[in-house]
């Protein structure tokens, strides 16, 4: 599997299953994999701020016995001097065995893969795709629901710019009998191309609503997202929408006892801290699974297992 991961569809369902199984094995026996990537180097090229994604990639490689080089903001690299993405990628190819890259422009990861002789992992490109977060989400659903089929998933918040939402819908649409409840204000509705090319094309049931209270009653998975300030050109619109959905203890009373609450993080105010104490809140477990699934992915892409 020594190739690039730009979007979840780059992996077959069989490859996904292999990664999920390896992830579970690593979770159960992490010491067995401590030297798997000894002598290997991961390059982390983060042109946008990140906490969980960057640190989980770095922790994953270190826990596999490898090493990490890279930058956490473009101002700390030759990008600030005007270096092109092409030249940065070709330079890092000289030093690393695999690259994880986050970039604010859609399609940047695909472009990087054209110029790279080593595997490229897309760690988020603008509002487009975030495949390793999707792997994390799928592992979490699989862990707590036992299956990736037959679920009713309510996605709430920024469905227009939320790359995690876009990737997750595309990934779950490959499994049978999933339904989606799309909860957002009019300004942040899911892009029409995803509805047309993914949901409608595959005859997947979905509905668009504006009420979190209505959506949470029907779902067995609730995927909350923050309203992303950095994606708005008009900050007045952001200020008007930023607090439109807040999941709190009262709303959780409307939900099924078997609901799981997920969030790609970071959160701003869309989930109250009181919800953290609810056993149905899985977002911090989800963040930890992200490290393990990235360990499995790196090992598979470097062909060390």
Secondary structure per residue as TSV (DSSP state, phi and psi in degrees):
chain	resnum	aa	ss	phi	psi
A	1	X	-	360.0	34.7
A	2	X	-	-82.5	77.3
A	3	X	S	-151.0	-171.9
A	4	X	-	-88.4	154.6
A	5	X	B	-121.2	99.3
A	6	X	S	-101.2	-36.6
A	7	X	S	-146.2	159.4
A	8	X	G	-55.0	-31.3
A	9	X	G	-68.6	-8.9
A	10	X	G	-68.2	-16.5
A	11	X	S	-106.4	134.2
A	12	X	-	-72.0	164.4
A	13	X	H	-61.9	-33.4
A	14	X	H	-67.6	-40.9
A	15	X	H	-66.8	-39.1
A	16	X	H	-60.0	-44.3
A	17	X	H	-62.4	-39.7
A	18	X	H	-60.9	-42.2
A	19	X	H	-66.4	-42.3
A	20	X	H	-63.2	-41.9
A	21	X	H	-65.5	-42.1
A	22	X	H	-65.4	-39.0
A	23	X	H	-56.9	-46.2
A	24	X	H	-63.8	-36.8
A	25	X	H	-65.8	-39.5
A	26	X	H	-67.1	-41.6
A	27	X	H	-58.8	-42.1
A	28	X	H	-74.3	-35.3
A	29	X	-	-139.5	66.2
A	30	X	G	-60.8	-30.4
A	31	X	G	-65.7	-25.7
A	32	X	G	-67.4	-14.7
A	33	X	G	-116.7	13.6
A	34	X	T	-69.1	-20.8
A	35	X	T	-118.5	14.6
A	36	X	T	-61.5	-36.7
A	37	X	T	-111.3	27.1
A	38	X	T	-58.6	129.3
A	39	X	T	88.7	-3.2
A	40	X	-	-101.0	152.6
A	41	X	E	-128.6	131.0
A	42	X	E	-99.9	129.3
A	43	X	E	-98.4	121.6
A	44	X	E	-106.4	112.9
A	45	X	E	-112.0	97.7
A	46	X	E	-111.8	103.2
A	47	X	S	-85.8	-3.9
A	48	X	S	-130.2	153.6
A	49	X	-	-60.9	146.2
A	50	X	-	-160.3	143.8
A	51	X	S	-112.3	-68.1
A	52	X	H	-63.8	-48.0
A	53	X	H	-64.4	-49.8
A	54	X	H	-64.2	-48.8
A	55	X	H	-66.6	-34.9
A	56	X	H	-70.2	-35.2
A	57	X	H	-63.3	-45.9
A	58	X	H	-65.9	-44.2
A	59	X	H	-62.8	-39.4
A	60	X	H	-59.8	-48.1
A	61	X	H	-67.2	-39.5
A	62	X	H	-66.1	-39.3
A	63	X	H	-70.4	-19.1
A	64	X	T	-88.4	0.7
A	65	X	T	89.9	4.6
A	66	X	-	-91.4	-170.7
A	67	X	E	-128.1	166.3
A	68	X	E	-132.3	136.8
A	69	X	E	-131.6	164.2
A	70	X	E	143.2	-163.8
A	71	X	E	-138.9	154.1
A	72	X	S	-104.7	-3.8
A	73	X	S	-159.0	144.6
A	74	X	G	-62.9	-24.9
A	75	X	G	-65.1	-16.8
A	76	X	G	-95.4	11.9
A	77	X	S	-132.5	-179.7
A	78	X	G	-70.8	-4.9
A	79	X	G	-58.5	-35.5
A	80	X	G	-65.9	-16.6
A	81	X	G	-95.8	0.3
A	82	X	T	101.4	10.5
A	83	X	-	-65.1	138.0
A	84	X	-	-76.5	159.8
A	85	X	H	-60.6	-40.6
A	86	X	H	-57.0	-47.1
A	87	X	H	-69.4	-36.9
A	88	X	H	-61.8	-46.4
A	89	X	H	-62.4	-45.1
A	90	X	H	-67.1	-30.7
A	91	X	H	-70.7	-47.0
A	92	X	H	-65.2	-27.6
A	93	X	T	-56.5	-28.2
A	94	X	T	-72.8	-20.1
A	95	X	T	-115.7	-26.9
A	96	X	-	-116.6	167.0
A	97	X	S	-103.8	-17.1
A	98	X	E	-159.9	149.5
A	99	X	E	-125.8	134.7
A	100	X	E	-111.7	123.5
A	101	X	E	-130.2	132.6
A	102	X	E	-116.1	137.6
A	103	X	E	-147.2	144.7
A	104	X	S	-73.4	-14.9
A	105	X	S	-97.7	131.1
A	106	X	T	-62.9	135.1
A	107	X	T	89.9	-4.4
A	108	X	H	-63.4	-39.6
A	109	X	H	-65.3	-39.6
A	110	X	H	-62.8	-43.6
A	111	X	H	-61.7	-43.4
A	112	X	H	-59.9	-37.9
A	113	X	H	-64.9	-27.2
A	114	X	H	-65.7	-34.1
A	115	X	H	-99.3	3.0
A	116	X	-	-107.0	137.8
A	117	X	S	-96.0	-7.4
A	118	X	S	-113.1	160.0
A	119	X	E	-61.1	139.7
A	120	X	E	-110.7	129.8
A	121	X	E	-110.4	122.7
A	122	X	E	-75.6	113.9
A	123	X	E	-99.1	21.1
A	124	X	E	121.5	120.8
A	125	X	E	-126.4	100.2
A	126	X	T	57.8	-136.0
A	127	X	T	-95.7	23.8
A	128	X	T	-94.2	-79.2
A	129	X	B	-134.1	155.5
A	130	X	-	-149.3	71.6
A	131	X	H	-62.8	-35.4
A	132	X	H	-74.3	-27.3
A	133	X	H	-67.0	-36.4
A	134	X	H	-64.2	-42.2
A	135	X	H	-59.0	-42.0
A	136	X	H	-60.3	-44.8
A	137	X	H	-63.3	-42.6
A	138	X	H	-66.1	-40.8
A	139	X	H	-60.9	-41.5
A	140	X	H	-64.6	-46.4
A	141	X	H	-62.3	-45.2
A	142	X	H	-60.4	-38.7
A	143	X	H	-66.3	-46.4
A	144	X	H	-97.1	-18.9
A	145	X	H	-108.5	-14.2
A	146	X	S	79.6	-9.3
A	147	X	-	-156.5	154.4
A	148	X	S	-101.8	8.7
A	149	X	S	-116.1	156.7
A	150	X	S	70.3	26.4
A	151	X	-	-104.5	156.2
A	152	X	E	-112.0	110.6
A	153	X	E	-107.8	118.0
A	154	X	E	-95.4	122.9
A	155	X	E	-110.3	123.7
A	156	X	E	-126.8	133.4
A	157	X	S	118.9	-123.1
A	158	X	-	-88.5	92.0
A	159	X	T	-92.9	-10.0
A	160	X	T	-80.9	-50.4
A	161	X	T	-100.3	-9.4
A	162	X	-	-72.1	100.2
A	163	X	H	-65.6	-29.3
A	164	X	H	-65.6	-38.3
A	165	X	H	-64.6	-46.6
A	166	X	H	-60.3	-45.5
A	167	X	H	-66.2	-40.5
A	168	X	H	-67.4	-41.8
A	169	X	H	-60.5	-45.2
A	170	X	H	-62.3	-40.0
A	171	X	H	-70.2	-46.8
A	172	X	H	-71.3	-19.6
A	173	X	T	-70.3	-11.2
A	174	X	T	-85.3	-8.6
A	175	X	S	-107.8	157.0
A	176	X	T	-78.5	145.6
A	177	X	T	60.7	28.7
A	178	X	-	-86.8	145.4
A	179	X	E	-124.4	149.8
A	180	X	E	-123.4	137.6
A	181	X	E	-114.7	115.5
A	182	X	E	-101.8	108.2
A	183	X	E	-108.8	112.9
A	184	X	-	-163.6	161.1
A	185	X	-	-72.6	165.4
A	186	X	G	-55.3	-38.3
A	187	X	G	-69.5	-18.8
A	188	X	G	-122.3	29.7
A	189	X	-	-67.3	156.8
A	190	X	-	-58.5	134.8
A	191	X	-	-54.5	141.9
A	192	X	H	-62.8	-29.9
A	193	X	H	-67.0	-31.0
A	194	X	H	-72.4	-39.7
A	195	X	I	-63.4	-42.4
A	196	X	I	-74.9	-49.9
A	197	X	I	-83.9	-19.8
A	198	X	I	-113.3	-59.4
A	199	X	I	-74.2	-54.4
A	200	X	I	-64.9	-43.2
A	201	X	T	-59.2	-34.1
A	202	X	T	-101.5	12.3
A	203	X	T	53.5	43.8
A	204	X	-	-94.3	132.3
A	205	X	-	-72.9	133.0
A	206	X	E	-156.7	160.1
A	207	X	E	-144.7	150.6
A	208	X	E	-108.3	124.8
A	209	X	E	-135.5	171.1
A	210	X	S	-112.6	-7.3
A	211	X	-	-101.9	117.7
A	212	X	H	-64.7	-39.1
A	213	X	H	-59.4	-41.0
A	214	X	H	-70.3	-41.3
A	215	X	H	-67.6	-37.8
A	216	X	H	-69.2	-23.5
A	217	X	H	-69.4	-28.5
A	218	X	H	-97.8	-18.3
A	219	X	-	-88.9	153.4
A	220	X	S	-109.8	-3.6
A	221	X	E	-137.2	127.4
A	222	X	E	-116.2	119.9
A	223	X	E	-110.7	101.6
A	224	X	E	-86.1	147.3
A	225	X	-	-136.0	154.8
A	226	X	-	-84.0	155.5
A	227	X	-	-79.0	118.8
A	228	X	-	-88.0	102.9
A	229	X	G	-55.9	-38.7
A	230	X	G	-69.1	-12.2
A	231	X	G	-93.8	-7.6
A	232	X	-	-93.5	130.3
A	233	X	S	-80.4	-33.4
A	234	X	-	-103.9	105.3
A	235	X	H	-69.3	-22.3
A	236	X	H	-64.1	-38.5
A	237	X	H	-65.2	-41.8
A	238	X	H	-59.6	-47.3
A	239	X	H	-61.2	-34.5
A	240	X	H	-71.6	-31.8
A	241	X	H	-100.6	-15.1
A	242	X	T	-61.9	-27.7
A	243	X	T	-110.0	21.4
A	244	X	S	-68.6	-31.2
A	245	X	-	-125.0	121.2
A	246	X	-	-133.0	114.8
A	247	X	B	-82.3	120.6
A	248	X	-	-132.3	-176.5
A	249	X	H	-60.6	-38.5
A	250	X	H	-64.5	-43.2
A	251	X	H	-68.0	-33.4
A	252	X	H	-63.9	-24.1
A	253	X	T	-67.0	-21.9
A	254	X	T	-80.4	-14.5
A	255	X	S	-90.1	158.1
A	256	X	-	-64.2	149.5
A	257	X	T	-67.0	-18.2
A	258	X	T	-99.3	7.1
A	259	X	-	-61.0	147.1
A	260	X	E	-119.4	139.8
A	261	X	E	-105.8	126.2
A	262	X	E	-121.9	158.6
A	263	X	E	-161.4	132.1
A	264	X	-	-71.3	-16.2
A	265	X	S	60.8	152.2
A	266	X	-	-77.0	155.1
A	267	X	-	-99.3	156.5
A	268	X	S	-108.6	-78.6
A	269	X	S	-135.9	10.7
A	270	X	S	-77.4	-13.5
A	271	X	B	-129.4	119.8
A	272	X	-	-66.6	148.8
A	273	X	G	-61.1	-28.1
A	274	X	G	-61.9	-26.7
A	275	X	G	-69.9	-23.1
A	276	X	G	-57.2	-29.7
A	277	X	G	-81.8	-9.9
A	278	X	S	-76.9	132.2
A	279	X	T	-64.0	-16.1
A	280	X	T	-82.1	-10.9
A	281	X	B	-78.5	116.8
A	282	X	-	-118.1	9.2
A	283	X	H	-69.9	-29.3
A	284	X	H	-79.7	-32.8
A	285	X	H	-62.1	-40.7
A	286	X	H	-57.3	-44.0
A	287	X	H	-62.9	-38.7
A	288	X	H	-69.3	-39.1
A	289	X	H	-59.4	-28.3
A	290	X	H	-59.0	-37.1
A	291	X	H	-67.1	-44.6
A	292	X	H	-67.1	-40.1
A	293	X	H	-70.0	-31.0
A	294	X	H	-71.8	-31.6
A	295	X	H	-60.8	-47.0
A	296	X	H	-63.4	-42.0
A	297	X	H	-64.4	-46.8
A	298	X	H	-60.0	-44.1
A	299	X	H	-62.0	-41.2
A	300	X	H	-68.9	-42.4
A	301	X	H	-71.4	-28.3
A	302	X	T	-87.0	-4.2
A	303	X	T	57.1	42.3
A	304	X	-	-99.2	2.5
A	305	X	-	-145.9	360.0
